[in-house]
Amino acid sequence: MLSPAPVADFSPADFADNELDLPYYLSHFHRVANAVEMDGPDRGFINISVWRNPKDNKPHNARIMENILALAFFFCTNRPWNVFFAQPDLRQRLEAALDFWCGIQNGDGRFSEYGSGKWNLAATAFATKFMGQTLHLLDSGPPIDPTLHQRVIAADRKALYATFTLDKLQTHGRNFTNQYANAWGGALAYLDLFPDSELERLLDQRLEESLTEFQSPAGYFYERSGPDWGYFLGTHHSDIHVAYHYARGTDRASVFLEKERRWYDWFSYNAVREPDGTGYALNRAIETRQQRAFLTEYRVNLGGAERSNSGDIDTTALGEVLELPRAYGRTAEAHAGDIADARARLEANWPRVAPLQVGEFWAFTPYAFLHRDHITWYPTLEQKKAATAMLPYIARDHFTHQRVDSRHPVVFTFVRRPTYYAAFNTGPVLSAQQRYGLGLIWHPRAGAVLQSQTDTDHAAWGTIVNNTLCEKSDIAAAFRINGNPVIPRPGIRDLPDGDLEISYPLGETGSKTILFASDAITVSVNYPGAFAEVLPLLKGDMDTKKNGAVLTRGDVSLYIETENALTFSDTDLKSGDRQVVTVYINAENTLTYRIAFR
């Protein structure tokens, strides 16, 4: 059994700037290592629920075994504070875990996650990313059993080969890109140690295909066939970070840079910046899998007495070449301040760290060890300002921009006028939690004031009939500019200048028209019988209602002008620091209202 690390014998000064999160993991590592079963049929299984959901902490789940990386990190990392370096007891547990991992692999290279023999892409491809880093640690660390080491290398290659060749995994990967993309970095990490012409050929073939098969011409990577902010901002960016680390300076780098260039171009239309720089409100109701309303700046988890498990991965490393990512990350100056603050917190609390919350998904995550020696890069303040000025709704005050997928006829339309910016989403619903229609309204001085929420009928913009939101269903919209029809086509384009009109059927007997003019948005609803219009506003602590405005923020007021009465209802939903407050307009047969700023 491993004894607890004598953390109190050390001091914060013993930890480098990029190690300020490690006292937490060092303090609790013995519990994770001691949880490795050393007897019985499950010898080698990490039997403690600190990574993933407790209900999934089963021996058949290869995702649990991703914490082999934590075992390897402490065994192989020679630092003054690491009392576990080259420790014989830890070696036994590491070898047992590696042996168990090899033993749960299917003959064709796949791993399982949610049941014995239920082989899937996620368990297989994620394994290659974490094992790639594990093999790098083992390559330069104290020796382990050489026969076992070769078995692990062979098992990792077999998992990569399966990911690149099995049709079932390819098909699944086209709809769940974050899972498949683990293999990009996994393969490059493997090839960095073990040149392999066959694996290299398969990697390049799949990389070339992925530019069109895994990424929409609208710019997003497919998650359940549509866009999803949680996976894009977390796992996907981890995948690209690992891959770019190894591809940097080679011909392959251009592939990953092009993937990210397209993604950030898409993101720049869907994330609206708060004028005070606190973060970005997202066009969230289009998300297909997870739920994410707001993005603060990417930043590295510096830990100390506190930990952050947002799942965001700092990928501004690609900002050394690409400009747009610089708008979303910390500057070099701010990062230096973060380090100073984290060190001060560590010193003030030393040697206390947060408790290990057994049963909590992220309690002891292998991501803490994955990117430690990967490239980092931070923009200067001037570079960040220049990138922010490039954001489309900041760079221009008048355009109508449209992005259309080729796999499904989903249409994303972005309208910038001098007093507002709006996102409008239409097409077939790809996930039950999606809500279409008006997704965002933003003002250059006030920031985001309206945001349609995911998976709700009472905090998403739209029309409620018989207690059901019409915009939770497919929207087959027609587009006109100055009365002239516009036919959406796959890809990206600016539409001609002029007032944009979007219209679509409302149920079987109604209709709805939204007119985006230079000074206001006018909505007209026709439906036989009673209905209610819903507008989800974002209200900050200092926001008020005065002089007839529904929301006043600073010197900007938002008005909803209609002859019908407005009612307000607080919700328990938040976007950043703002509460979602719903405005209802009850009507019968017809309704017209106007959204305007003054």
N, C-alpha and C positions, 0 to 999 in steps of 0.2 A: 504493500500500500504506500502511496505517496503521501508525505507529510505536507501540511500547508506551507506555502512560501512564507519566510519570515519578513514580510513586507516592511514591518516597522524597523528592521535593521538597516533599511535603505532610506534614501531621501529623494524628494522630487528632482534634485539636481542630478541623480544617477540616470534619469530618463531623458533621452534626447527629445528635441522638439517634435519629431514625428512619432514619439512613443508615449505621449501623454495620456493616451487612452489605455495603455497596457497595465497600469497598476490594478485596474478592475479585473482584467482577464488573468493576470498573475495571481491575484488573491483567491480567485475561484477555480483556478485550473485543476488543483488536486481533486476537486469533487468530480470534474468531468473525466479526468484520467482514471480515477478509482471506479468510475461507473462502467468501465470496460469489463465485460464479463470474462473471467479467466478460467471458468470451468463449464462443463455441460455442452449441450448441442449448439448453444448460441455463443460459444466462446469467441470473443472479439467484438461483439455487439456493444455499442455505446448506450448503455441502458439508463439514460437520464433524459428527461424531457426539458431540454433547454434550447432546442433548435427545431422549429416546425411545431405543428399543433400536437397537443398531448395525445389525442386520439390516434394520431398517425405514428406514434413512437413505437414502431413494431420492427422486429428483426428483418422482415421482408423489405423494409423501406430503405433503399439506398440513399435517399436524401438525408437521413439521420447520420449516415456515415460520412457526410461531407465534413464533419468535424474531425476527421482524420487529419485534416490540414492543421487544426489547432494542436493535435498531438505532435505532428511533425515540426511545427514551428517552435514549440518549446524544447523539443529534443535537439533540434539542429541549430538554434540561434545562440551564438556565443556572445552574451552580454553580461556585464558585471552583476546585474540584478537577477539574471536567469539561473536560479538554483537548479533548474530541471535540465540544463544543458548536459547531453550525453549521459544522463542518469540511467543506470542499468534497469531499474524498475520501470521507468518510462519506456525504455526500449522494448521490454517484454510486452507492454500494453499496446504500444504502437504496432509491433509485429503481429500481435493477436488481431488487432483491428484490420490491418492490411490483409491478413490471411482470410478473415471473415469476409471482407469486401470482395476479394477474388472469388470466394466460394459462393456468393449469392448471385453471381453473374450468369446469365443464360448462355448457352453454348454459342448463340449467334452474336453475342456481344452486348445484348441489352440488359438493363437493370429494371427492377420493379419499384413501385412506390406505394400503391394503394391496396395491394393484395398480393399474396404469394402467387407467382407466375403471371401477374398482370404487368407484363413488360411495357414500358412506355418511353416516349421521347424525353420527357423532362428528366426522369431519373438517369437516363443514359447520357444525355448531352451535358447536364449539370455536372455529372461525375467527371467528365473530361476536363472541365474548367478547373475544378478544385484539385483534381489529381494532377493536372499539369503543373500547378504551383507546388504541390506536395513533392513531385518528382524533382523539381528544381531545388527544393530544400534538401532532399535526400542526396542529390548529386554532389553538393558541397558540404554536407554535414557529416557527423560521425557515422560509421558504417552500421548497417543492419545486415541481417542474414542475406547473403548474396543470392541464394536461390529464390528466396521470397522476393527480393528486389526485382529480379528478372520476371517473376510471375506478375508483379504489379505493372511493370512496363508493358508486358504482353497484354494484360487485361485492359489497360488504358488504350492501347492501339486497337484492340478488338472493339471497344466501345466507339471509338472514332470511326472505324471502318463501317460499323453497323449504321451509325448516324448518316454517313455519306452514301450508303448503298441500298439500304432497305426501303422499298417503296412506301411501306406503311409509315415510316418515320418521316419521309419526304412529304407525304400528303398532309400529315399532322402539322409539320413544321410550317407549311404555307399558311396555316391559319393561326398558329401560335409561335410567332417569330422569336419571341424572347427566349423560348426554350431551345429552339434549334441553334440560335446564334451563339450559345455557349460554346459550341464546337469550333467556332472560328478561333477564339483564343486558346481553347484546349488543344487544337491541332497545332497551332503555331508554337505553343509552349513545348509540346512534344517534339516537334521538328527541330526546335532550337537545340535539343539535347540529342535527338536520334534521327539523323537524316534518313528519309524514306521516300524514294521517288514515287512509289505507287500512292502513298497517302498524300503526297504533295500534289499529284495530278488530280486526285479526287477532290481535294480541298479547292484547288483553283477552278475546277469545273463547277462545283456547287457555289462558289463565291460569285462567279459570273452569272449564273442563273438567278441568284438571290436578288440582283439589282432590279429585276422585274417580277419575279415570282413571289418574293417576300415583302416587297415595298410597293405601295400604291403609287400610281403616277401623281396622286395628290400630295405625296410626300411621307405619309405615315407608314409604319411597319404594321402588318396585319396581326391583330389580336382578335380572335373569333371573327375574322374577316373584316374588322373595322379598326378604328383608332382607340387607344386606351392610354390615358396619361400615367397611371400608376406603373404599369409595366415599362412604358417608354422611359420614365424618369428614374427607374430603379434598375431592374434586371438588364434591360436592353443596354443601358449605358455602361453597366459593368462588363457586359459581353464585349462591347466595342473598346472599352478601356484596355482590357487584357489583350485583345487582338492588335490594337494600335501600338501597344508597348513593344510587341515583337515585330510588327510589320514596319514600324517607323524606320525610315531610311532605306526601304526596299521598294521594289515596284508595286508590291501589294498595298502599300500605304494608301495609294490613290483610290483603291476600292473603298476602303473604310472612310476616307475623307469624303468621298462622293456620297456614300450612304448618309453620313452625318450632315453634309451640306444640304442635302434634300430634306432631311428631317428638321433641321433647325429653320430652314426656309418655311416649311409647313407650320412649325411651332410658332414662328414669329407673327403669324396671323391669328393664332388661337390663344395666345397668352398676352393679356394686356397689362401694361406696367402701371403700378401705382405711382403717382407723381412724386411721392416722398421716397421712392426706391425700396420700400419694404418688401416688395414681391410682385407677383403676377397672378391675377385672377384668370382662370382657365375657362375655355369654351367647353365646359365639363359634361354637359348632358348628352354628348355624343359618345362618351366612353362606354366600352363594351363589356369590361370585366371588373376592374377595380373601381374605386370611387375617390376622386381627388379634385378638390375645389380650388386650391391655391398653391403656388410655388414660392417659397422664399428663396433667397440666393443659395445656390449650391455651396456647401462648405464641408470641409473634412471634419469628421467626428474626432474632436480632440480630447474627449472624455474627461478625465479627472474624476471628480466626485459625482459627475453627472454623465449620463449617456444619452445619445440620440439615436432612435431607431426608425427614422422616417423612411429609410429605404432609398433615399436619393443617393446617387453616386456622382461625385465630382468629376465631370468629364471635360472640364475646360482645358485639359491637357491638349486636346485637339485644337484649342484656340491658338496654339503657336502657329498654326497654318490658317485655320478658318476664323473669320471675324465674328460672325453672329454669336457663337457660344460665349464670347467674352462678355456679352450683355448680361448673362445669367449667373456668372460666378463671382467669387470674391476676388478683389484685386490683391496684388502682392502686398500692398500696404495694409489692407484690411486683414489679410491672413496673418501677417506678423502681429497685428493687434490681437487676433484670436488666440494665437499661441501664448502671448503674454497674459491674457485673461485666464486661459486654461491653466497655465502654470501657477498663477496666483490662487486660483480655486483649489488646485491640488495641494499647494502648500498650506492653505488655510484649513483644509480638512484632513491633512495627513495624520495617520495612515488610513483613515476611513475611506471606504468606497461604497458604492451602491450595493445592496444585498443581491444575491443571486436569486432571481424569481423563477424557481422551478415551476414548469408548466406554462411559462410565458414564451411566445413564439420566438422572439429575438434574444432571449436571455443570454445565450452564449453562441454568437453567430460566427460561422467560418469566414464571413465577409470581413471580419476584423483583421484577418491575416492574409486575405487574398491579394490586395493591392499594395502591400506595404513597400515593395521595392519597384513598383511600376512608375512610369514617368508621371511627374507632376509639372504643371505650368500654370502660372497666374498672370493675368494681364495687369498692366499698369492702370492707374486711375484714368489716364488719358485714353488708353486703348479701350477701356470699358465705356467711357463716355462716347467715343467714336462709334462703337458697336451699338450702343443704345440709340444713337441718332439714326442708325440704319434701320431700326424697326419700322415696318411699312407704315403704320398708322401715326408714327412720329415723323418719319421722313417726308410724308405727303399728307395733305389735308383734303384731298379729293380723289377718290377712285372707286370703282366697283370691280372687285376681283373675284374670280370663281375657280374652284378646284373640284374636279370630278374624278371619281374612281373608275377603273375599267372593269373590275370584277363584279361590282354591284353599282347600279346607277344612283349612288349617293352623291349629293351636290352640296358643297359648302360655299356659301356666298358671303363676301366680306365687303361692307359698305363704309367708306370713309367720306364724311362731309365736314365742313369747318367746325361744326359744334358737336359732332358725335362720331363714334365708330361702332358698328354693329356686326355681329355674326349671325347668319341665318342658315339653318341646316334642314335639308329635305332629302327624301328618298325612301327606300324600304328600310324598315327597322331590322337591324341585324342582331340585336340583343334586347331581351325584355326590359332591361333597365334604362335603355336609351329614351330620350325625349327630344323631339325635333322642334323646329320653329325658331323663334328668336332666342339665341343662346346667350348673347352678351350685349350690353350697351355700355360704352365707355366715353368719358369726357376728358379732354386733354388736361384740364386743371383739377377736376373732381375725381378722376379715376373711374373704376368700375362701379356702376350704380344699379345694374340689373344683371342677374346671372341665373339662368335656368338650372334647376337642380336635378340630379340623377335619381331615377327610381322613385319618383313621387308624383302624385296627381295634384298635390295642393301647394307645391313650391316650385313648379315648373311653369314656364310661360305657356299660355294656350287657352283653349276654350273647354270648359267642363259642361258636359251634357249628361244628365242622369248620373251624376257623381263620378263620371269617367272623363279623363283628359283626352281629347281627340288627338292631340299631338304625340301620344304614346303609340300611335299606329302609323302606318306608311303615309307619307305625304307625297302625292304625285303633283308636283307644282309646275305651273307655267310661268315663264319669265318674260317680261317685256321692258324695254327701255324706250321711253318717249312713245309708247304705244306699239313699238316694233318688236315682234317676237325674237327671243334669244333661245337657241337650242343648245343645252349643255352638251359638252363633248369631253371625253376623258382627257385629263391633263390639267394644265395651269394656264390661265390667261386673264388679262384685264379686259373687261367688257367696255363697249363704247360709252362715252359720256352721256349723261342725262339722268332723269328720274327713273329709278328702278321700281317695277311693280311685280310682286310675287302673289300669285293666286292659286288656290287649291280647294278641292271639295272638302266639306266638313260633314263627316258622316255620309249618309245616303241622300240627304235632302238639303244640306246647307252649303255655304261657300264662305271663303274668307279671302280678303285681299289686304296686302300690306304695301304701302307706298313709301318709298324712301326718297324724300325730297331734300332739297339743300338745307332746309332749316328745321325739319321735323320728320317724324315717322307717324304715318296715319294708318290706323287699322280699322277695317270695316268687316263686320260679321253679319251674315244673314243665316238665320236658323229658325224654322217654325217651332215656336214654343219657348220655354224658359231655358236659359243657359247662364253661365257666368264666365267672365274673362278673368284670368289670373296673371298677375305680374309680380315676380319675386324680386324684391329690391334688396340691396345690401346697405345696411344701416350701421354706421360707426357710432361710438360713444358720444362724439361731439356733433353728430348730425341732428338736424332739427326739421320741423315742419312749420313753415310760416308763410304768410301772404299767399295762401292758396297752393303753395308748392307741396308735393308729396315728400320731398326730401331736399334739404338745403345743406350743402357742404362747403364751408368757406364762403366764397363770393359767388358760388354757382348753385342754382336752384333747378330741380327737375319738376316738370309739370306733367300731369296726365289730365288732359282737357276733354271733358265729356259732359253731356247733359245728365248722365246717370250718377247716382250716388256712389261714393267710394267707401269701402270698409277695409280696415286693416287688421291683420292677424299676425302675432309673433309666432315664430317657429323655434325649434331647438337646434336648427341648422346654422352653421357658420361657414364663412369663406374668409380665410385669414382671421383678422380680428373683428370682422363685421358680422352682424347677425342678419339672417335672412328674414325679412318681413314681407308677408304676402299682402298685396292689394287685390281686392275682389271688386269686380264691377258686375252687378247682377243686371240682366236684361231679358227682354222677350222679343223674339222675331228679328229685331235689327239692333245693331250697336255700332257706333263710330266713336273712336277716341284718338287723341293726338298726343304723342310723346315729344316733348320739346324741352330745351334748356334755355334759361335766361340768366 
